[in-house]
Amino acid sequence: MSELATLPTRHDEAWRYADIAAAEAIGAEALNTWREVSVAAGETHRETFVLDGDAPVVTRLRVALGEGARAEFFAVNAASGSARLEIEVTLARAAHFEFGGVTIGGGDASREFVTKTIHAEPDGTSNQTVRSVHWGTASGNFLGEINVARHAQKTDAAQDFKALLLEKGASANTVPQLEIFADDVKCAHGATMGQLDENARYYMAARGIAPDVAQRLLVQAFIGDALVAMGDINAQAQLLDVALAALERSAL
Amino acid sequence: MLKIEDLHAETAGKAILKGLSLEIRSGEVHAIMGPNGAGKSTLANVLGGKPGYEVTGGSVEFLGEDLLELDPHERAAAGLFLGFQYPVEVPGVSNVQFLREALNAQRKVRDEEPLSGGEFLKLAKEKAGLLGMDMDMLKRHVNVGFSGGEKKRAEMVQMGILAPSLAVLDETDSGLDIDALRVVGEGINAIMRPQGGAADKGVLLITHYQRLLDVVKPDLVSVLADGRIIETGGPELALRLENEGYDAVMAENLGAAA
């Protein structure tokens, strides 16, 4: 009943910045397919995602976290077609949800992360850190919804989005959406958008670093924030390589 | 090694350098002093090729090359080091990574083999030691969280590692306390004028104060005012400026020119 096989429109808040044509190409049935993940009390689930295909893709994940369970997701969205990763997480008492995401790329694709964090019980913690780097007429979007139930006291939720636009014409959109019904909670969110720091580029040039290398170093530092919480250094390096490869290919 | 002739430059549509001529020979330390707004930092920015500064006339020759034809990173590879008055913070990039990239980029241009991680760390440790910096500081992000004095010391560590032919140091002494000033001054001496002489290196030292010149003894001192060098002399000129002030020296000079 709740999931009619209908296509989304831009009137749906969560699809406001999405590539609707891509969604249509995927089709209603595929769109409405959710993968279910259940993490037992005290357990930890870790997963990384690399979106780097040409075809439009929407991946949806519904996660249930038991008491004291953790879910840690890290994703690089460097697809050349429009790509969207959605994660909906319901947290039991003292559970933790961590998401680190990078959208990077040019062309005209729309690369998105959508998270819905439901703090259903007290003492839960959650954090989403998303970095977007775009050029051409591409867009990077992060829609992060946080729901805190009335009795989910001592919830500590945080969201941080930063975008770096390397060319005029690229864009980034973010919509923090907080629905808080408990009164003793912390919910922090921040968003900034900007261009590469010209002073840093000049400083690097003054030390002999060519403009393309300076750009790579600065982008690497910028997106590193989203992956810093990864425990596995090798997996982290792999994701970073995927992201930076997208930049190399651009020959900006 | 550096020959500036009749240099004119402007920024934001305003003429700042108005016919500046200056020559630095190998082995020389040349101090430039002058009142605020005279064009000292503009001179450093023009030599470094900072975006936003336009050369409208004159020429700059560096080691036989037309410096103004080179991009900023090519100037560095050619052997020019610019010490920043306000070193820039680069969050997310460690000093070690930054300097290794920089050194190997310069070596590549000069057809030299890149240094391995181990070789680089050995060099970095040695040069940091000259300035009393430990490796922990080098592992931190470039200038992030450094005090004013630490930033200037870090600049000198960078200079030691990159081993330039010519250093243009823009108010490297600003923001330093007495002890840090001595450390930085001695660092300049150790790197650019090592014992036994380094006849192939030169320094252009832009400063407001005599105190740095007490440590880094200049061979020549020039006064920059209103976009031109109005007087050049020996170290005694700096002492006179310190005692009499810019106004007196400039009035005398302008009077003599009239």
Contacts between the chains, C-beta under 8 A, distances in Angstrom:
chain1	res1	chain2	res2	distance
A	197	B	88	7.8
A	197	B	90	7.9
A	198	B	51	6.8
A	199	B	88	4.8
A	200	B	88	5.4
A	200	B	89	7.8
A	200	B	90	5.0
A	202	B	48	7.7
A	202	B	50	5.6
A	202	B	51	6.5
A	202	B	72	6.4
A	202	B	88	7.7
A	203	B	84	6.9
A	203	B	87	7.3
A	203	B	88	3.9
A	203	B	90	6.9
A	204	B	73	7.8
A	204	B	90	7.4
A	204	B	98	7.4
A	204	B	102	7.4
A	205	B	49	7.6
A	205	B	71	7.1
A	205	B	72	3.7
A	205	B	73	4.3
A	205	B	76	7.1
A	206	B	48	5.3
A	206	B	72	5.8
A	206	B	73	7.8
A	206	B	75	7.9
A	206	B	76	5.9
A	206	B	81	8.0
A	206	B	82	4.8
A	206	B	84	7.5
A	207	B	73	8.0
A	207	B	76	5.8
A	207	B	98	7.2
A	207	B	99	7.5
A	207	B	102	3.9
A	207	B	158	6.6
A	207	B	162	6.7
A	208	B	73	5.4
A	208	B	76	3.6
A	208	B	77	5.0
A	208	B	102	4.8
A	208	B	103	7.5
A	208	B	105	4.8
A	208	B	106	4.0
A	208	B	109	7.5
A	208	B	162	7.0
A	209	B	73	5.9
A	209	B	98	7.8
A	209	B	101	5.5
A	209	B	102	5.3
A	209	B	105	5.3
A	210	B	73	5.0
A	210	B	105	6.1
A	211	B	71	7.8
A	211	B	73	7.0
A	213	B	101	6.2
A	213	B	105	6.5
A	214	B	73	8.0
A	217	B	90	7.9
A	217	B	93	5.4
A	217	B	97	7.4
A	217	B	98	7.4
A	217	B	101	6.6
A	218	B	90	7.4
A	218	B	92	7.8
A	218	B	93	7.4
A	220	B	92	7.3
A	220	B	93	7.8
A	221	B	90	7.1
A	221	B	91	6.2
A	221	B	92	2.4
A	221	B	93	4.9
A	222	B	92	6.5
A	224	B	92	5.4
A	225	B	92	7.4
